[in-house]
Amino acid sequence: MGKRRSSTTTTTTTTTTSGGTMDGGGGGGGGGMMGSACYVYPDTPATPGIRTPDVVYERSVYMNGSMTMDDGRVVPIWGFVDTATGAMGGMDAAGPFPSPPMRVNVNTIVHTRLSVGMMNGIHTIHHHGIEPADHSDGVGHVTWDVNGTYTYQWRPTSPGTYFYHCHTNTVLHAEMGMYGALIVDPPEGPGTLLSGGPTYDMEAFWVVDEIDSRWHNLSWTAGTCGEDVGLNVLRPDYFIITGVDASGTSAMNLPPISANMRMGQKCLARYVCAGYHPQRIRIPSALNPKAYISDGRALPRPMNASSFKAISGERYDIILEPTRTGNFVIEFDIVDWITGRVWGTAKTNVVVN
């Protein structure tokens, strides 16, 4: 993506109370004339220390998306759109799920410009696992939330698999689908996992999540005024991989979730625990799975990844190097964080010829 000039806008502070009407501002933290909230939203300042970027990502939000499950049920989804491609965000707009990926090399100066319209609520972008300055971290209420336009500036230093997500009313907004992949490559670019480290021939993306469809009819402010809307109880009824229903057959034999390999090839599986319940992962040992990176940091030595557990936000970069041909099923159990009950299992497969 070519360079684009970034800009920021400042507005006055807006205070809202429970049941009040949100009075939107042009580019800062004011509310969007919808719902209610109980926070004082500070002005969005100009980005401190702004530099000329190497890459710019333009994002807005959509809040009228949906996902059709294998049983035919349609579940509401929210997310981000790439406005540089001409996509339009908004309360009535739909978009891709997961949201459009970001992919950059290490040491690249990156700007993510988030534009949120007056009627689209209040949102942020948090680049999960990246370590920018506080003003570019995108944690709602810790710094500021965005209604208008704000430019996040960041510079990744470690290759690996990350993701970005909304960090306003996070429990709900992430559950609604407001996240996308963020891949950081070494200077060599795609095909090399780590400088001087392993290479790979193809990629699979395992972004594993659970959906509690009861939550997906709530407003964007649900629970922010102290009311109990049940966000402490997650009873998932669907289990997905990279935006596809994986409770049934949709995620089987569907690249880039599944993979079709030949003996002698190596596949890099980029795994993200995008749900809230812990996950238990099983990869057939015949695929010789070895994790080289955990949470964006190289492991001291490769980890056998035939069986492991992950919690919310964890990521692993796993290279599959099969030892024989066959059709191999990878399973992700979604395990209740309190009782240990298995709510369901998401599945995909790898075919080795």
C-alpha positions as CSV (number, residue, x, y, z in Angstrom):
1,M,0.0,0.0,0.0
2,G,1.3,3.4,-0.9
3,K,1.9,6.2,1.5
4,R,-1.0,8.5,2.4
5,R,-1.0,11.7,4.4
6,S,-2.4,11.2,7.9
7,S,-4.4,13.8,9.8
8,T,-6.1,14.2,13.1
9,T,-9.0,16.3,14.3
10,T,-9.8,17.6,17.8
11,T,-13.2,18.1,19.3
12,T,-14.6,19.2,22.6
13,T,-15.1,16.9,25.5
14,T,-18.5,15.2,25.7
15,T,-20.0,14.0,29.0
16,T,-22.9,11.4,28.9
17,T,-25.0,9.9,31.6
18,S,-27.1,6.8,31.8
19,G,-30.1,7.1,29.5
20,G,-28.7,10.3,28.0
21,T,-28.4,11.1,24.3
22,M,-24.8,11.0,23.0
23,D,-23.8,14.3,21.3
24,G,-21.2,13.6,18.6
25,G,-18.1,15.5,17.9
26,G,-16.2,15.8,14.6
27,G,-12.9,14.0,15.3
28,G,-12.4,13.3,18.9
29,G,-13.9,11.4,21.7
30,G,-17.5,12.6,21.7
31,G,-20.3,10.1,21.4
32,G,-22.2,9.2,18.3
33,M,-25.9,10.2,19.0
34,M,-26.8,6.6,19.7
35,G,-27.3,4.5,22.9
36,S,-25.9,5.7,26.2
37,A,-22.7,5.6,28.2
38,C,-21.4,6.8,31.5
39,Y,-17.9,8.0,30.7
40,V,-16.3,11.3,30.0
41,Y,-14.7,11.0,26.6
42,P,-11.6,13.1,26.4
43,D,-10.6,15.0,23.3
44,T,-8.6,13.0,20.8
45,P,-5.3,15.0,20.5
46,A,-3.0,15.1,17.5
47,T,-0.7,12.0,17.5
48,P,2.5,13.0,19.3
49,G,5.8,12.5,17.5
50,I,4.2,11.8,14.2
51,R,6.6,10.7,11.5
52,T,6.3,10.0,7.8
53,P,5.0,6.4,7.6
54,D,6.3,3.6,5.4
55,V,2.8,2.0,5.3
56,V,-0.7,3.4,6.1
57,Y,-3.8,1.4,6.9
58,E,-7.1,3.1,6.6
59,R,-9.9,1.6,8.7
60,S,-13.5,2.4,9.6
61,V,-16.1,0.3,11.3
62,Y,-19.2,-1.6,10.1
63,M,-22.0,-2.6,12.4
64,N,-24.5,-4.4,10.2
65,G,-22.6,-7.5,9.1
66,S,-23.6,-11.0,9.6
67,M,-22.4,-14.6,9.5
68,T,-24.4,-17.6,8.2
69,M,-23.8,-20.7,10.2
70,D,-23.9,-24.3,8.9
71,D,-27.4,-24.7,10.4
72,G,-28.7,-21.7,8.4
73,R,-28.9,-19.3,11.3
74,V,-27.7,-15.7,10.7
75,V,-25.7,-14.1,13.5
76,P,-25.0,-10.3,13.6
77,I,-21.3,-9.3,13.2
78,W,-19.4,-6.0,13.6
79,G,-15.9,-5.3,12.3
80,F,-13.6,-3.0,10.4
81,V,-13.4,-2.2,6.7
82,D,-10.4,-1.0,4.6
83,T,-11.6,2.4,3.4
84,A,-8.5,2.7,1.1
85,T,-10.2,0.1,-1.1
86,G,-13.4,2.2,-1.3
87,A,-15.3,0.3,1.4
88,M,-17.7,2.3,3.4
89,G,-18.3,1.9,7.1
90,G,-21.4,2.7,9.1
91,M,-24.3,1.5,11.2
92,D,-25.9,0.1,8.1
93,A,-22.8,-1.2,6.4
94,A,-21.4,-4.7,6.3
95,G,-17.9,-6.0,5.8
96,P,-15.6,-9.0,6.0
97,F,-15.1,-11.2,9.0
98,P,-12.4,-11.4,10.3
99,S,-11.6,-7.8,9.4
100,P,-9.0,-7.0,6.6
101,P,-5.5,-8.1,7.6
102,M,-2.5,-6.0,8.1
103,R,0.9,-7.3,7.0
104,V,4.3,-5.5,7.4
105,N,8.0,-6.1,7.8
106,V,9.8,-5.5,11.1
107,N,11.1,-2.0,11.7
108,T,8.4,-0.5,9.4
109,I,6.9,2.8,10.5
110,V,3.1,2.1,10.3
111,H,0.1,4.4,10.6
112,T,-3.3,3.0,11.3
113,R,-5.8,5.7,10.7
114,L,-9.2,4.9,12.3
115,S,-12.2,7.0,11.1
116,V,-15.5,6.5,13.0
117,G,-18.6,8.4,11.8
118,M,-20.9,10.2,14.2
119,M,-23.6,7.4,14.1
120,N,-21.2,4.5,14.5
121,G,-20.6,4.6,18.2
122,I,-17.2,4.9,19.8
123,H,-14.3,2.5,19.0
124,T,-10.5,2.1,19.1
125,I,-7.9,-0.1,17.4
126,H,-5.5,-2.0,19.7
127,H,-2.6,-3.7,17.9
128,H,-2.4,-6.7,20.2
129,G,1.1,-7.7,21.1
130,I,2.7,-4.6,19.6
131,E,4.3,-2.3,22.1
132,P,3.8,1.3,20.9
133,A,3.8,4.5,23.0
134,D,0.7,4.8,25.3
135,H,-1.0,7.3,23.0
136,S,-0.9,4.7,20.2
137,D,-1.9,1.6,22.2
138,G,-5.7,2.0,21.6
139,V,-6.9,0.9,25.0
140,G,-10.3,2.6,25.5
141,H,-10.7,4.8,28.5
142,V,-7.1,4.5,29.5
143,T,-6.1,7.0,26.8
144,W,-9.2,7.9,24.6
145,D,-11.8,6.4,22.5
146,V,-12.3,7.5,18.9
147,N,-15.4,9.1,17.3
148,G,-13.9,11.0,14.4
149,T,-10.4,10.3,13.2
150,Y,-7.2,9.2,15.0
151,T,-3.8,8.0,13.7
152,Y,-2.1,5.2,15.6
153,Q,1.7,5.1,15.0
154,W,3.6,1.9,15.6
155,R,6.8,0.1,14.6
156,P,7.0,-3.7,15.1
157,T,10.3,-5.1,16.1
158,S,9.6,-8.9,16.3
159,P,8.2,-11.1,13.5
160,G,5.3,-13.3,14.2
161,T,1.5,-13.5,14.4
162,Y,-0.5,-10.7,16.1
163,F,-4.0,-9.3,15.7
164,Y,-5.8,-6.0,16.1
165,H,-9.1,-5.5,17.8
166,C,-11.5,-2.8,19.2
167,H,-10.7,-2.0,22.8
168,T,-13.8,0.0,23.7
169,N,-16.3,-2.1,25.7
170,T,-13.9,-4.8,24.8
171,V,-15.7,-7.8,26.1
172,L,-18.6,-7.2,23.8
173,H,-16.9,-5.6,20.8
174,A,-14.3,-8.4,20.4
175,E,-17.1,-11.0,20.8
176,M,-19.0,-9.2,18.0
177,G,-16.1,-9.8,15.7
178,M,-14.2,-6.6,15.7
179,Y,-10.7,-8.1,15.1
180,G,-8.4,-8.9,12.2
181,A,-5.0,-10.5,11.6
182,L,-1.8,-8.6,12.0
183,I,1.3,-10.3,10.5
184,V,4.9,-9.1,11.0
185,D,7.5,-10.6,8.7
186,P,11.2,-10.5,9.0
187,P,13.2,-8.4,6.5
188,E,13.2,-11.3,4.1
189,G,9.4,-11.1,3.8
190,P,6.9,-13.9,3.5
191,G,8.4,-17.4,3.2
192,T,10.8,-16.9,6.1
193,L,9.5,-17.1,9.7
194,L,12.6,-15.7,11.5
195,S,15.8,-14.2,10.1
196,G,18.3,-17.1,10.0
197,G,15.4,-19.4,11.0
198,P,13.0,-21.8,9.3
199,T,11.3,-21.1,6.0
200,Y,7.9,-22.3,4.8
201,D,6.1,-23.0,1.5
202,M,2.5,-22.0,2.5
203,E,0.4,-20.6,5.3
204,A,-2.7,-21.7,7.2
205,F,-4.6,-19.3,9.4
206,W,-6.3,-20.7,12.5
207,V,-8.1,-17.8,14.3
208,V,-10.2,-19.8,16.7
209,D,-13.2,-18.2,18.4
210,E,-16.5,-19.1,20.1
211,I,-19.8,-17.2,19.6
212,D,-22.6,-16.8,22.1
213,S,-25.4,-15.7,19.8
214,R,-27.3,-14.2,22.7
215,W,-24.8,-11.4,23.0
216,H,-25.1,-10.5,19.3
217,N,-28.3,-8.5,19.7
218,L,-26.9,-6.1,22.3
219,S,-26.1,-2.4,21.6
220,W,-22.5,-1.2,21.5
221,T,-22.8,0.4,25.0
222,A,-24.3,-2.7,26.7
223,G,-23.0,-3.0,30.2
224,T,-21.1,0.3,30.3
225,C,-23.4,2.0,32.7
226,G,-23.1,-0.6,35.4
227,E,-26.2,-2.6,34.3
228,D,-25.8,-6.4,34.3
229,V,-26.4,-7.6,30.7
230,G,-24.8,-11.0,31.3
231,L,-21.3,-10.3,29.9
232,N,-19.8,-12.4,32.7
233,V,-21.6,-15.5,31.3
234,L,-20.4,-16.8,28.0
235,R,-22.3,-19.9,26.8
236,P,-21.1,-20.4,23.2
237,D,-23.3,-22.1,20.7
238,Y,-21.0,-21.8,17.7
239,F,-17.3,-22.5,17.2
240,I,-15.5,-20.9,14.4
241,I,-12.1,-20.8,12.7
242,T,-11.1,-17.6,10.8
243,G,-14.7,-16.5,10.4
244,V,-16.1,-19.9,9.3
245,D,-18.4,-22.2,11.2
246,A,-16.0,-25.0,12.3
247,S,-18.6,-26.9,14.3
248,G,-19.6,-28.8,11.2
249,T,-17.8,-29.1,7.8
250,S,-17.3,-25.6,6.6
251,A,-13.8,-25.2,7.8
252,M,-12.7,-28.6,6.4
253,N,-10.9,-28.4,3.1
254,L,-11.3,-24.6,2.9
255,P,-8.0,-22.7,2.4
256,P,-6.4,-20.8,4.0
257,I,-7.9,-22.5,7.1
258,S,-7.1,-26.0,5.8
259,A,-4.0,-26.9,3.8
260,N,-3.2,-29.2,1.0
261,M,0.5,-30.2,1.1
262,R,2.9,-32.4,-0.7
263,M,5.6,-34.4,1.2
264,G,8.7,-32.3,1.6
265,Q,6.7,-29.1,1.9
266,K,6.4,-27.0,5.0
267,C,3.2,-25.2,6.1
268,L,3.3,-22.3,8.6
269,A,0.1,-22.4,10.8
270,R,-0.6,-19.1,12.3
271,Y,-2.8,-19.8,15.4
272,V,-4.7,-17.2,17.4
273,C,-6.9,-17.9,20.4
274,A,-9.5,-15.2,19.6
275,G,-12.1,-16.4,22.1
276,Y,-12.6,-15.9,25.8
277,H,-12.7,-19.5,26.9
278,P,-9.4,-21.4,27.0
279,Q,-8.7,-23.7,24.1
280,R,-7.1,-27.2,23.9
281,I,-5.4,-27.9,20.6
282,R,-4.5,-31.3,19.1
283,I,-2.4,-31.7,16.0
284,P,-1.6,-35.1,14.7
285,S,2.1,-36.0,15.4
286,A,2.5,-37.2,11.8
287,L,2.4,-33.5,10.8
288,N,5.5,-33.0,13.0
289,P,4.2,-29.7,14.4
290,K,6.8,-27.4,16.0
291,A,6.1,-24.0,17.5
292,Y,8.9,-21.5,16.9
293,I,7.2,-18.3,18.1
294,S,4.8,-17.6,21.0
295,D,3.0,-14.3,21.4
296,G,5.4,-12.6,18.9
297,R,8.6,-13.7,20.6
298,A,10.9,-16.5,19.3
299,L,11.1,-19.5,21.7
300,P,14.5,-20.5,22.9
301,R,14.0,-23.9,21.1
302,P,11.1,-25.2,19.0
303,M,8.2,-26.6,21.0
304,N,6.4,-29.8,20.2
305,A,2.9,-28.6,19.4
306,S,1.1,-31.9,19.0
307,S,-0.9,-31.0,22.1
308,F,-1.1,-27.7,24.0
309,K,-3.4,-25.2,25.7
310,A,-3.9,-21.5,25.0
311,I,-5.9,-18.7,26.7
312,S,-7.5,-15.6,25.2
313,G,-5.1,-13.6,23.1
314,E,-2.3,-16.2,22.9
315,R,-0.7,-16.8,19.5
316,Y,1.6,-19.5,18.2
317,D,3.5,-19.8,14.9
318,I,3.7,-23.5,14.1
319,I,5.5,-25.2,11.2
320,L,4.0,-28.4,9.9
321,E,6.5,-30.7,8.2
322,P,4.7,-34.0,7.6
323,T,6.4,-37.4,8.0
324,R,3.8,-39.3,5.9
325,T,0.8,-38.8,3.6
326,G,-2.8,-38.8,4.8
327,N,-5.8,-36.7,5.8
328,F,-5.2,-35.2,9.2
329,V,-7.8,-33.5,11.4
330,I,-6.8,-30.7,13.7
331,E,-9.1,-30.2,16.7
332,F,-9.6,-27.2,19.0
333,D,-11.7,-27.9,22.1
334,I,-13.3,-24.8,23.7
335,V,-13.1,-25.4,27.4
336,D,-15.1,-23.5,30.1
337,W,-12.8,-21.2,32.1
338,I,-14.4,-22.3,35.4
339,T,-15.8,-25.8,35.1
340,G,-13.5,-27.3,32.5
341,R,-16.5,-28.4,30.5
342,V,-15.9,-28.7,26.8
343,W,-18.4,-26.5,25.1
344,G,-17.6,-27.7,21.6
345,T,-14.8,-28.5,19.2
346,A,-13.8,-26.6,16.1
347,K,-12.1,-28.6,13.4
348,T,-10.1,-28.3,10.2
349,N,-7.8,-30.6,8.3
350,V,-4.5,-30.9,6.5
351,V,-4.2,-33.2,3.5
352,V,-0.7,-34.5,2.6
353,N,-0.2,-36.1,-0.8
